[in-house]
Amino acid sequence: MLTAWMRAVRSVLPQGRPLPAEAWGRRHRAILWVLGLHAAGLYVFALIRGLAPAQALVAVFPLAVAAALGGYRGLSRRWRASITTLGLMGSSAVLVGLAAGQTEAHFHFFVMLFVIVLYQEWITFLLATAFVLVEHAVVGVVAPHDVYAHSAATDAPIKWAAIHALFIAGAAVAAIANWRLTETAQDRGQAAADELAHQAVHDTLTGLLNRAGFDRRLIEAIGVSSSSPRTLCLINLDRFRLISGAGRHAQGDELLRRVAGLVSDVAGEAVAVARVRGDRFAVLLPVAAEEGVAVAERVRARIADLAFQVDEQAVALTASIGVVPVTPLAVGPEELIIAAEAACYTAKERGRDRVELYRADNEALAKHQQEMDWAGRLVTALRDDRFELFYQPIARVPGAPVRNGAAQFGELLLRMRTEDGKVVPPGLFLPAAERYDLLPAVDRWVVAHAFQVLAAHYHGYGAGHPDGPLADHWAINLSGPSIGDAEFIDYVQAQLALSGLPAELICFEITESVAINDLRKAAEFISQLRDLGFRFALDDFGTGLSSFTYLKHLPVDFLKIDGAFIRNLEHDELDRVMTRTINDLGHQMGLCTVAEFVEDQATIRRLQEIGVDYAQGYGIAMPGPLSDWLRTHPAGSGADLGLESVV
């Protein structure tokens, strides 16, 4: 019972935790100033009250000594605070004595009591309280006229000392309450600061370090690597997007948390474990590279054995891991991470589910380094707006009917300009964009600029031809990451509203491989944009193992037959059979068909025999700047390309 009561009392009392050195120093200096000013002020007050200079000096001498000792750094904090406390409370006693016990002078004790609370220490607070009680009791009896200014008190000093003690106790309770509130506010502020500091260097999903926190550990590791071996392992989950896609974000997050726990468990006494980005984890080990590879192999094996289900189906999970020794020659964390990513890239190139030790002379690493270089150029080009839209017309095969209102047809292509104006083909920069998650930014650039340019063109054309038909059809390629991205759909809607371009003029192209990667997500994405008026084409059709099975689930308007079947159409009977089958299937489903990679008249003749609707390729027209095409074809995308019937 007593113990419980004591715990309850302690729970409401201030804890009296030592202040941080800097905070204590600031407060102590301020309190010393107060004590010093009191010593000087009370000396003057003593002279005013008629004391001789020597008497006045004797009265304030203890205060000056207390101030000097309180400022002496050779003493501990507790001694300096205690001496200063006695000096301050002594200044109150001197003031009351000089004022001949006037009631108003006693208020000074209460003020000083609250000043002492600034130390937030029980010893100084109790010392101040005890001083007041003892001083009133002793001096009140020995020299009552120095303490009390009325006869009732001088006649019964013990009684009035007790009364003063009650008032001091009340002031003490108020001071304690204020102290407790101050501590509570400080605790909350410190907790918030600690939480912010923690969040700044930790991943909120897994609780591991984030990239910023891990970089700090890498900097420390570089500094000690000459005498203490350190090894960096970068772990990249293979095909993680297949698990986290199609609205399975919660399952993806759960998998990341499980992998985080697994990696931490296997790493054991690691210097640091972090989730540095997306599905990438990093481990800093206090071992040499060879042993680091062994640890990485254990991590890889444990991940491969991890039992995980998506939509109640077991999925196989693997990881590619890059290992890099930390050396004093490393310029900084970025260099080590890049090297580890390069080794990880090599592991993926060699089949995934493996560990690779970084070697500067590795051919795959050189390729990865080149991709990183292109990624940097790509970011700069996006920033400086150094992309350009090209256009490649698509011709209607002679004799083919007009389907889906697409009398005139063409595809917008993307090119990058170097700083000196040279054209860079997409094959050089798109692989880097894909690897470094820059494709969504590229897609948005294309959509925004295409809508803007085409809207300006049609507004100008419509002013001169108010009744002119808009039978044009502009195809825009979309990358995999944009498919199913709700924010991308919102972005397209916003750009459509901003430009005022009719949605039916735009046909978005998605590749078959992207579509079948997550059929449900692709179908929902297509349906949402088709509801706005956009059309869709399925690109590179025919190469997937289950192409025909998937096709009926995708609400597209155009079927683009993969160029693999078209290149040798004139000489390969099997290619002709496949092309005819795809073409007939598309027509049965009410779709337009487009043959890609058409390079000569012989191929066009075969397409005419088969009944394909459209042809695209260098044999039809070479891509060129969109601005040039619009200048020479003011009516829009389509034009009579002069294809003659070759039957």
Secondary structure per residue as TSV (DSSP state, phi and psi in degrees):
chain	resnum	aa	ss	phi	psi
A	1	M	-	360.0	-48.9
A	2	L	H	-63.8	-40.8
A	3	T	H	-62.8	-42.8
A	4	A	H	-63.3	-40.5
A	5	W	H	-63.8	-41.7
A	6	M	H	-65.3	-38.9
A	7	R	H	-64.0	-39.1
A	8	A	H	-64.1	-41.8
A	9	V	H	-64.5	-45.5
A	10	R	H	-62.7	-30.0
A	11	S	H	-68.4	-25.0
A	12	V	H	-100.0	-8.5
A	13	L	S	-88.2	153.7
A	14	P	-	-62.7	149.8
A	15	Q	-	-83.1	-22.8
A	16	G	-	66.6	39.6
A	17	R	-	-70.2	142.0
A	18	P	-	-59.7	136.2
A	19	L	-	-71.8	154.3
A	20	P	-	-57.1	148.5
A	21	A	H	-53.8	-43.5
A	22	E	H	-65.6	-44.5
A	23	A	H	-65.5	-43.3
A	24	W	H	-61.7	-42.3
A	25	G	H	-60.3	-43.1
A	26	R	H	-63.0	-45.3
A	27	R	H	-67.0	-41.4
A	28	H	H	-63.6	-41.5
A	29	R	H	-62.8	-39.2
A	30	A	H	-65.1	-42.1
A	31	I	H	-66.8	-37.8
A	32	L	H	-61.5	-39.9
A	33	W	H	-60.9	-42.6
A	34	V	H	-60.4	-44.6
A	35	L	H	-64.3	-43.6
A	36	G	H	-62.5	-42.2
A	37	L	H	-64.5	-36.6
A	38	H	H	-64.2	-42.7
A	39	A	H	-59.5	-46.1
A	40	A	H	-68.3	-43.7
A	41	G	H	-66.8	-40.6
A	42	L	H	-69.6	-30.4
A	43	Y	H	-62.0	-46.2
A	44	V	H	-63.7	-42.2
A	45	F	H	-63.1	-36.9
A	46	A	H	-64.0	-40.7
A	47	L	H	-63.6	-41.1
A	48	I	H	-63.0	-36.3
A	49	R	T	-77.3	1.7
A	50	G	T	99.2	7.7
A	51	L	-	-77.9	147.7
A	52	A	-	-68.6	154.5
A	53	P	H	-53.4	-39.7
A	54	A	H	-66.0	-41.1
A	55	Q	H	-64.5	-41.7
A	56	A	H	-62.3	-39.4
A	57	L	H	-65.3	-40.2
A	58	V	H	-62.6	-37.3
A	59	A	H	-64.7	-38.4
A	60	V	H	-101.1	-3.6
A	61	F	H	-57.9	-43.6
A	62	P	H	-58.8	-33.8
A	63	L	H	-67.6	-41.1
A	64	A	H	-65.2	-40.6
A	65	V	H	-62.9	-43.0
A	66	A	H	-61.6	-40.0
A	67	A	H	-65.3	-40.2
A	68	A	H	-66.6	-46.1
A	69	L	H	-68.0	-35.0
A	70	G	H	-64.6	-26.6
A	71	G	T	-92.6	-2.1
A	72	Y	-	-80.2	114.9
A	73	R	T	-73.8	-8.9
A	74	G	T	-72.4	-17.7
A	75	L	S	-90.8	158.5
A	76	S	-	-71.6	165.7
A	77	R	H	-58.1	-43.7
A	78	R	H	-63.7	-43.2
A	79	W	H	-64.9	-43.5
A	80	R	H	-63.4	-41.8
A	81	A	H	-67.4	-39.9
A	82	S	H	-65.8	-45.0
A	83	I	H	-63.7	-42.1
A	84	T	H	-64.5	-37.8
A	85	T	H	-61.3	-47.9
A	86	L	H	-61.3	-37.1
A	87	G	H	-64.2	-43.7
A	88	L	H	-65.2	-46.8
A	89	M	H	-66.2	-33.1
A	90	G	H	-63.9	-34.6
A	91	S	H	-63.1	-35.0
A	92	S	H	-65.2	-42.4
A	93	A	H	-63.5	-42.2
A	94	V	H	-61.9	-43.5
A	95	L	H	-61.3	-45.9
A	96	V	H	-62.3	-41.0
A	97	G	H	-64.5	-44.4
A	98	L	H	-65.9	-29.1
A	99	A	T	-87.8	8.2
A	100	A	T	58.0	38.1
A	101	G	T	75.9	14.0
A	102	Q	-	-53.4	137.8
A	103	T	H	-56.9	-41.9
A	104	E	H	-60.8	-30.4
A	105	A	H	-67.2	-28.0
A	106	H	H	-65.2	-23.0
A	107	F	H	-60.0	-24.5
A	108	H	H	-61.3	-33.7
A	109	F	H	-58.5	-44.1
A	110	F	H	-63.6	-39.9
A	111	V	H	-64.3	-45.7
A	112	M	H	-65.4	-32.8
A	113	L	H	-60.5	-40.8
A	114	F	H	-71.9	-30.7
A	115	V	H	-64.9	-41.8
A	116	I	H	-64.0	-28.7
A	117	V	G	-60.9	-20.8
A	118	L	G	-59.6	-24.9
A	119	Y	G	-69.5	-24.7
A	120	Q	-	53.9	44.1
A	121	E	-	-129.5	136.8
A	122	W	H	-66.9	-36.2
A	123	I	H	-61.3	-48.7
A	124	T	H	-66.7	-37.3
A	125	F	H	-66.7	-47.0
A	126	L	H	-66.6	-35.4
A	127	L	H	-62.9	-42.7
A	128	A	H	-65.5	-43.6
A	129	T	H	-64.1	-44.6
A	130	A	H	-63.1	-38.2
A	131	F	H	-58.6	-46.6
A	132	V	H	-62.2	-46.2
A	133	L	H	-64.5	-46.7
A	134	V	H	-66.5	-43.2
A	135	E	H	-61.3	-43.2
A	136	H	H	-67.9	-38.2
A	137	A	H	-70.4	-45.3
A	138	V	H	-75.2	-57.1
A	139	V	H	-66.1	-32.7
A	140	G	H	-61.5	-27.2
A	141	V	H	-90.1	-44.6
A	142	V	H	-72.2	-46.0
A	143	A	-	-137.8	72.3
A	144	P	G	-59.9	-29.6
A	145	H	G	-69.6	-16.2
A	146	D	G	-83.2	-10.7
A	147	V	T	-114.9	-40.6
A	148	Y	-	-117.3	143.9
A	149	A	S	-109.3	13.3
A	150	H	S	-136.8	152.3
A	151	S	H	-65.8	-32.8
A	152	A	H	-58.4	-38.5
A	153	A	H	-77.5	-39.4
A	154	T	H	-69.3	-27.5
A	155	D	H	-76.9	-29.0
A	156	A	S	-133.4	68.2
A	157	P	H	-62.9	-34.5
A	158	I	H	-65.3	-43.9
A	159	K	H	-59.1	-46.4
A	160	W	H	-75.3	-25.4
A	161	A	H	-64.1	-39.3
A	162	A	H	-65.7	-40.1
A	163	I	H	-62.0	-44.9
A	164	H	H	-61.8	-35.4
A	165	A	H	-62.9	-38.3
A	166	L	H	-63.8	-42.6
A	167	F	H	-63.8	-42.2
A	168	I	H	-62.9	-38.8
A	169	A	H	-61.9	-41.4
A	170	G	H	-62.3	-43.5
A	171	A	H	-63.7	-36.4
A	172	A	H	-64.8	-41.4
A	173	V	H	-61.3	-44.0
A	174	A	H	-62.8	-41.2
A	175	A	H	-65.0	-39.9
A	176	I	H	-64.4	-42.5
A	177	A	H	-61.4	-43.2
A	178	N	H	-64.4	-38.9
A	179	W	H	-62.3	-45.2
A	180	R	H	-62.4	-42.8
A	181	L	H	-62.8	-39.1
A	182	T	H	-63.1	-44.5
A	183	E	H	-62.5	-40.9
A	184	T	H	-62.4	-44.2
A	185	A	H	-63.2	-40.6
A	186	Q	H	-64.2	-40.9
A	187	D	H	-61.7	-43.8
A	188	R	H	-65.5	-43.0
A	189	G	H	-63.2	-41.5
A	190	Q	H	-67.3	-38.5
A	191	A	H	-63.3	-41.8
A	192	A	H	-65.1	-41.7
A	193	A	H	-65.1	-41.3
A	194	D	H	-63.2	-40.3
A	195	E	H	-65.3	-42.2
A	196	L	H	-64.2	-41.9
A	197	A	H	-64.1	-38.6
A	198	H	H	-65.7	-46.2
A	199	Q	H	-63.7	-29.6
A	200	A	H	-65.4	-26.1
A	201	V	H	-122.9	9.0
A	202	H	B	-128.5	150.8
A	203	D	-	-83.2	125.8
A	204	T	T	-68.8	-27.7
A	205	L	T	-75.7	-46.3
A	206	T	T	-104.7	-16.8
A	207	G	S	81.2	-3.4
A	208	L	S	-77.3	172.1
A	209	L	B	-61.1	150.3
A	210	N	-	-97.6	-172.2
A	211	R	H	-62.1	-41.0
A	212	A	H	-63.0	-45.3
A	213	G	H	-66.1	-37.4
A	214	F	H	-69.2	-36.7
A	215	D	H	-59.2	-37.9
A	216	R	H	-62.4	-41.9
A	217	R	H	-66.7	-35.8
A	218	L	H	-65.5	-39.9
A	219	I	H	-60.7	-44.0
A	220	E	H	-62.7	-40.2
A	221	A	H	-63.9	-40.1
A	222	I	H	-60.8	-39.3
A	223	G	H	-65.7	-30.6
A	224	V	H	-105.9	-0.2
A	225	S	T	-65.6	-21.2
A	226	S	T	-69.7	-27.0
A	227	S	T	-113.8	-18.9
A	228	S	S	-134.3	116.7
A	229	P	-	-64.0	142.7
A	230	R	E	-138.6	143.1
A	231	T	E	-135.9	136.0
A	232	L	E	-102.8	131.5
A	233	C	E	-119.3	128.2
A	234	L	E	-111.6	123.1
A	235	I	E	-110.5	121.8
A	236	N	E	-120.3	118.8
A	237	L	E	-69.3	134.1
A	238	D	T	-82.4	133.7
A	239	R	T	56.4	35.9
A	240	F	H	-64.4	-31.4
A	241	R	H	-62.8	-28.4
A	242	L	H	-65.4	-28.6
A	243	I	H	-85.7	-41.8
A	244	S	H	-86.2	-10.5
A	245	G	-	-77.1	-179.5
A	246	A	T	54.9	43.2
A	247	G	T	76.1	9.9
A	248	R	-	-92.9	37.5
A	249	H	H	-63.4	-37.7
A	250	A	H	-63.7	-40.9
A	251	Q	H	-67.6	-38.3
A	252	G	H	-62.4	-41.9
A	253	D	H	-64.2	-41.2
A	254	E	H	-62.7	-39.8
A	255	L	H	-63.5	-42.8
A	256	L	H	-61.8	-39.7
A	257	R	H	-64.7	-39.8
A	258	R	H	-67.6	-40.9
A	259	V	H	-64.9	-39.0
A	260	A	H	-59.4	-45.3
A	261	G	H	-64.4	-39.9
A	262	L	H	-63.6	-47.5
A	263	V	H	-62.5	-43.3
A	264	S	H	-62.1	-39.0
A	265	D	H	-66.4	-46.3
A	266	V	H	-70.2	-38.1
A	267	A	H	-65.7	-25.9
A	268	G	-	61.7	-114.7
A	269	E	S	-85.6	41.6
A	270	A	-	-65.7	149.0
A	271	V	S	-65.4	-39.4
A	272	A	E	-160.0	145.7
A	273	V	E	-128.4	134.1
A	274	A	E	-144.0	154.7
A	275	R	E	-104.6	106.7
A	276	V	E	-89.5	-25.5
A	277	R	E	-174.8	129.6
A	278	G	T	49.9	-113.9
A	279	D	T	-102.1	26.8
A	280	R	E	-110.4	129.6
A	281	F	E	-118.3	151.9
A	282	A	E	-131.4	142.8
A	283	V	E	-130.4	130.3
A	284	L	E	-107.1	115.1
A	285	L	E	-106.8	143.4
A	286	P	S	-87.8	49.3
A	287	V	S	-138.4	169.0
A	288	A	-	-74.6	167.9
A	289	A	H	-59.8	-40.9
A	290	E	H	-61.2	-44.2
A	291	E	H	-70.1	-32.0
A	292	G	H	-61.9	-38.8
A	293	V	H	-62.4	-40.1
A	294	A	H	-63.5	-42.2
A	295	V	H	-63.4	-43.0
A	296	A	H	-60.9	-38.0
A	297	E	H	-63.8	-38.8
A	298	R	H	-66.6	-39.2
A	299	V	H	-62.7	-46.0
A	300	R	H	-58.8	-44.7
A	301	A	H	-65.0	-40.5
A	302	R	H	-66.1	-39.0
A	303	I	H	-65.3	-40.9
A	304	A	H	-63.8	-28.6
A	305	D	T	-88.3	-3.8
A	306	L	-	-67.1	124.5
A	307	A	-	-87.8	118.4
A	308	F	E	-143.0	140.4
A	309	Q	E	-118.8	141.6
A	310	V	E	-125.2	122.2
A	311	D	T	53.0	43.5
A	312	E	T	65.6	19.2
A	313	Q	E	-122.9	134.6
A	314	A	E	-68.1	137.6
A	315	V	E	-121.1	145.8
A	316	A	-	-87.9	127.2
A	317	L	-	-118.2	132.2
A	318	T	-	-132.5	170.4
A	319	A	E	-142.2	143.7
A	320	S	E	-105.1	132.4
A	321	I	E	-127.4	130.0
A	322	G	E	-106.7	136.2
A	323	V	E	-119.8	132.3
A	324	V	E	-135.1	128.3
A	325	P	E	-73.4	138.2
A	326	V	E	-88.2	126.5
A	327	T	-	-128.0	159.5
A	328	P	T	-63.7	-16.9
A	329	L	T	-78.0	-13.5
A	330	A	-	-63.2	131.3
A	331	V	-	-68.6	-37.0
A	332	G	-	-178.8	-177.0
A	333	P	H	-58.6	-38.8
A	334	E	H	-60.2	-41.8
A	335	E	H	-62.4	-41.1
A	336	L	H	-68.2	-41.9
A	337	I	H	-63.7	-42.5
A	338	I	H	-61.6	-43.1
A	339	A	H	-63.3	-41.3
A	340	A	H	-65.9	-39.1
A	341	E	H	-63.8	-37.8
A	342	A	H	-63.7	-43.2
A	343	A	H	-65.3	-38.1
A	344	C	H	-64.3	-39.8
A	345	Y	H	-61.0	-41.9
A	346	T	H	-60.7	-41.6
A	347	A	H	-60.6	-39.7
A	348	K	H	-68.8	-41.1
A	349	E	H	-63.0	-28.1
A	350	R	T	-95.2	18.0
A	351	G	T	115.3	0.3
A	352	R	S	67.2	175.5
A	353	D	S	53.3	48.8
A	354	R	-	-153.6	167.8
A	355	V	E	-114.1	134.8
A	356	E	E	-127.2	132.8
A	357	L	E	-88.7	133.4
A	358	Y	-	-62.9	131.0
A	359	R	-	-135.0	124.3
A	360	A	T	-63.5	-24.0
A	361	D	T	-95.0	8.7
A	362	N	-	-71.3	134.8
A	363	E	H	-65.8	-40.9
A	364	A	H	-65.3	-35.3
A	365	L	H	-65.5	-37.6
A	366	A	H	-62.5	-39.5
A	367	K	H	-64.4	-41.9
A	368	H	H	-64.2	-40.2
A	369	Q	H	-61.5	-38.5
A	370	Q	H	-64.7	-39.8
A	371	E	H	-64.3	-40.1
A	372	M	H	-63.1	-37.3
A	373	D	H	-62.8	-43.8
A	374	W	H	-66.3	-35.0
A	375	A	H	-61.8	-41.3
A	376	G	H	-63.2	-42.4
A	377	R	H	-63.8	-37.2
A	378	L	H	-64.7	-43.7
A	379	V	H	-61.1	-42.3
A	380	T	H	-64.3	-41.0
A	381	A	H	-64.7	-38.8
A	382	L	H	-63.7	-41.1
A	383	R	H	-66.7	-41.1
A	384	D	H	-92.0	3.7
A	385	D	T	58.7	47.2
A	386	R	-	-103.7	40.7
A	387	F	E	-109.2	159.2
A	388	E	E	-144.5	140.8
A	389	L	E	-87.8	127.1
A	390	F	E	-105.6	167.1
A	391	Y	E	-138.6	135.7
A	392	Q	E	-125.6	115.5
A	393	P	E	-64.8	151.9
A	394	I	E	-120.9	122.6
A	395	A	E	-94.7	144.2
A	396	R	E	-75.8	127.3
A	397	V	-	-64.4	133.1
A	398	P	T	-50.5	130.3
A	399	G	T	91.1	-12.8
A	400	A	-	-76.4	138.0
A	401	P	-	-72.9	159.7
A	402	V	-	-80.6	119.7
A	403	R	-	-116.8	148.4
A	404	N	T	56.0	26.5
A	405	G	T	66.9	16.2
A	406	A	-	-100.2	74.9
A	407	A	S	-74.6	-29.6
A	408	Q	S	-130.6	134.3
A	409	F	E	-143.5	145.5
A	410	G	E	-172.1	162.5
A	411	E	E	-119.9	133.5
A	412	L	E	-85.8	132.8
A	413	L	E	-121.8	156.8
A	414	L	E	-109.2	135.7
A	415	R	E	-131.1	153.0
A	416	M	E	-113.0	142.6
A	417	R	E	-103.1	135.1
A	418	T	-	-74.4	173.3
A	419	E	T	-64.0	-24.7
A	420	D	T	-96.8	12.9
A	421	G	S	90.9	1.5
A	422	K	-	-75.0	146.2
A	423	V	E	-83.9	131.5
A	424	V	E	-110.0	121.8
A	425	P	-	-70.2	155.8
A	426	P	H	-65.1	-24.8
A	427	G	H	-61.2	-19.7
A	428	L	H	-87.4	-33.5
A	429	F	H	-110.5	-20.7
A	430	L	H	-67.9	-36.4
A	431	P	H	-58.5	-39.4
A	432	A	H	-67.7	-38.1
A	433	A	H	-62.1	-39.0
A	434	E	H	-68.5	-45.1
A	435	R	H	-67.7	-34.3
A	436	Y	T	-104.9	23.9
A	437	D	T	57.5	38.4
A	438	L	-	-101.6	-4.2
A	439	L	H	-61.6	-40.7
A	440	P	H	-57.6	-40.0
A	441	A	H	-66.0	-38.4
A	442	V	H	-65.4	-44.8
A	443	D	H	-57.6	-42.7
A	444	R	H	-67.1	-37.7
A	445	W	H	-61.7	-45.6
A	446	V	H	-62.4	-47.8
A	447	V	H	-60.7	-49.0
A	448	A	H	-61.6	-46.2
A	449	H	H	-74.5	-36.7
A	450	A	H	-63.9	-46.8
A	451	F	H	-61.4	-41.9
A	452	Q	H	-65.3	-48.0
A	453	V	H	-66.2	-45.5
A	454	L	H	-68.4	-37.8
A	455	A	H	-63.0	-43.7
A	456	A	H	-62.3	-40.1
A	457	H	H	-64.3	-47.6
A	458	Y	H	-71.8	-31.5
A	459	H	H	-64.6	-40.5
A	460	G	H	-67.6	-41.5
A	461	Y	H	-67.7	-39.4
A	462	G	H	-66.2	-29.8
A	463	A	H	-64.4	-34.8
A	464	G	H	-90.6	-20.2
A	465	H	-	-134.2	72.5
A	466	P	T	-61.4	-25.1
A	467	D	T	-104.7	7.9
A	468	G	-	-69.8	138.5
A	469	P	-	-73.2	150.1
A	470	L	-	-113.2	77.7
A	471	A	-	-96.4	14.8
A	472	D	-	-74.7	164.0
A	473	H	-	-149.5	114.3
A	474	W	E	-112.3	120.0
A	475	A	E	-94.4	135.2
A	476	I	E	-127.1	126.1
A	477	N	E	-78.5	138.8
A	478	L	-	-117.6	143.2
A	479	S	-	-88.1	167.0
A	480	G	G	-57.1	-46.5
A	481	P	G	-60.7	-24.8
A	482	S	G	-79.4	-21.6
A	483	I	T	-71.2	121.9
A	484	G	T	86.9	-0.2
A	485	D	-	-83.4	110.2
A	486	A	H	-61.0	-35.1
A	487	E	H	-66.8	-33.4
A	488	F	H	-68.0	-39.4
A	489	I	H	-61.1	-43.9
A	490	D	H	-61.0	-38.8
A	491	Y	H	-64.1	-43.8
A	492	V	H	-61.5	-43.8
A	493	Q	H	-60.1	-43.0
A	494	A	H	-64.2	-43.1
A	495	Q	H	-67.5	-34.3
A	496	L	H	-64.7	-45.4
A	497	A	H	-66.0	-38.2
A	498	L	H	-67.2	-39.0
A	499	S	H	-85.2	-29.7
A	500	G	T	75.8	14.6
A	501	L	-	-76.9	135.2
A	502	P	-	-63.0	128.5
A	503	A	G	-63.1	-29.6
A	504	E	G	-68.4	-9.4
A	505	L	G	-79.8	-13.4
A	506	I	E	-108.5	132.7
A	507	C	E	-121.0	116.8
A	508	F	E	-84.9	134.7
A	509	E	E	-106.2	131.8
A	510	I	E	-127.4	144.0
A	511	T	E	-76.5	154.5
A	512	E	H	-59.4	-40.3
A	513	S	H	-63.4	-37.8
A	514	V	H	-67.5	-42.3
A	515	A	H	-63.5	-45.9
A	516	I	H	-80.5	-10.3
A	517	N	H	-61.3	-38.5
A	518	D	T	-148.7	90.8
A	519	L	H	-61.1	-45.0
A	520	R	H	-63.6	-44.0
A	521	K	H	-63.2	-43.5
A	522	A	H	-63.8	-42.5
A	523	A	H	-63.7	-41.9
A	524	E	H	-65.3	-41.6
A	525	F	H	-61.0	-48.4
A	526	I	H	-61.8	-44.7
A	527	S	H	-61.7	-41.8
A	528	Q	H	-63.5	-41.3
A	529	L	H	-78.3	-30.7
A	530	R	H	-65.7	-32.3
A	531	D	T	-63.4	-23.9
A	532	L	T	-85.0	-9.9
A	533	G	T	114.0	-7.4
A	534	F	-	-73.5	155.7
A	535	R	E	-110.9	165.9
A	536	F	E	-136.3	146.0
A	537	A	E	-124.9	141.0
A	538	L	E	-97.5	112.9
A	539	D	E	-90.2	155.5
A	540	D	E	56.0	38.5
A	541	F	E	-74.4	140.9
A	542	G	T	114.9	-14.4
A	543	T	-	-89.1	-19.7
A	544	G	S	-72.2	152.1
A	545	L	T	-68.7	-26.2
A	546	S	T	-123.5	36.6
A	547	S	H	-53.9	-50.4
A	548	F	H	-66.7	-34.9
A	549	T	H	-65.5	-40.5
A	550	Y	H	-76.4	-29.3
A	551	L	H	-57.6	-39.6
A	552	K	T	-68.5	-14.1
A	553	H	T	-94.4	-4.6
A	554	L	S	-109.2	118.0
A	555	P	-	-80.1	69.4
A	556	V	-	-101.9	168.9
A	557	D	S	-110.1	-26.2
A	558	F	E	-131.1	146.1
A	559	L	E	-121.5	114.0
A	560	K	E	-99.1	113.6
A	561	I	E	-73.7	129.1
A	562	D	-	-57.4	139.4
A	563	G	H	-61.9	-18.3
A	564	A	H	-61.3	-28.0
A	565	F	H	-89.2	-15.4
A	566	I	H	-96.4	-32.4
A	567	R	T	-55.0	-43.5
A	568	N	T	-109.9	29.3
A	569	L	T	-58.7	-36.1
A	570	E	T	-68.4	-30.3
A	571	H	T	-113.7	-9.0
A	572	D	-	-117.7	112.4
A	573	E	H	-64.6	-39.2
A	574	L	H	-63.6	-39.2
A	575	D	H	-62.2	-37.6
A	576	R	H	-67.1	-39.3
A	577	V	H	-64.2	-44.5
A	578	M	H	-64.0	-42.8
A	579	T	H	-63.2	-42.7
A	580	R	H	-64.2	-41.1
A	581	T	H	-62.9	-46.7
A	582	I	H	-64.0	-42.7
A	583	N	H	-62.3	-47.1
A	584	D	H	-63.7	-39.7
A	585	L	H	-62.8	-44.6
A	586	G	H	-60.5	-43.6
A	587	H	H	-65.9	-38.3
A	588	Q	H	-61.5	-29.0
A	589	M	T	-92.5	4.2
A	590	G	T	78.0	25.3
A	591	L	-	-103.9	150.4
A	592	C	E	-79.7	147.1
A	593	T	E	-114.7	143.2
A	594	V	E	-132.0	128.2
A	595	A	E	-95.3	128.5
A	596	E	-	-96.6	163.0
A	597	F	S	58.8	42.5
A	598	V	-	-85.2	121.4
A	599	E	-	-122.2	-6.7
A	600	D	S	-155.6	169.8
A	601	Q	H	-67.0	-32.0
A	602	A	H	-61.8	-39.8
A	603	T	H	-67.9	-39.7
A	604	I	H	-60.7	-41.1
A	605	R	H	-61.3	-43.2
A	606	R	H	-63.8	-39.5
A	607	L	H	-63.6	-36.9
A	608	Q	H	-66.3	-40.0
A	609	E	H	-63.5	-41.7
A	610	I	H	-73.1	-30.9
A	611	G	T	99.4	21.6
A	612	V	-	-67.7	144.0
A	613	D	S	-79.8	-43.5
A	614	Y	E	-134.0	157.6
A	615	A	E	-132.5	140.1
A	616	Q	-	-138.3	138.1
A	617	G	S	156.0	177.3
A	618	Y	T	-65.0	-23.3
A	619	G	T	-73.0	-14.8
A	620	I	T	-96.9	-56.1
A	621	A	-	-165.8	143.1
A	622	M	-	-81.5	147.6
A	623	P	-	-64.4	148.6
A	624	G	E	-151.6	168.8
A	625	P	E	-55.3	134.6
A	626	L	H	-60.0	-37.4
A	627	S	H	-61.2	-37.8
A	628	D	H	-66.4	-42.0
A	629	W	H	-63.7	-45.0
A	630	L	H	-65.9	-31.2
A	631	R	H	-69.8	-36.5
A	632	T	H	-93.0	-11.4
A	633	H	-	-131.5	75.6
A	634	P	T	-62.1	-20.0
A	635	A	T	-76.2	-13.8
A	636	G	-	133.4	-149.2
A	637	S	S	-77.0	-35.5
A	638	G	-	-81.9	159.4
A	639	A	-	-165.2	154.2
A	640	D	-	-77.6	107.6
A	641	L	-	-82.2	0.9
A	642	G	-	77.6	23.8
A	643	L	-	-69.4	126.3
A	644	E	-	-98.0	149.0
A	645	S	-	-63.9	129.0
A	646	V	-	-114.4	15.9
A	647	V	-	-72.4	360.0
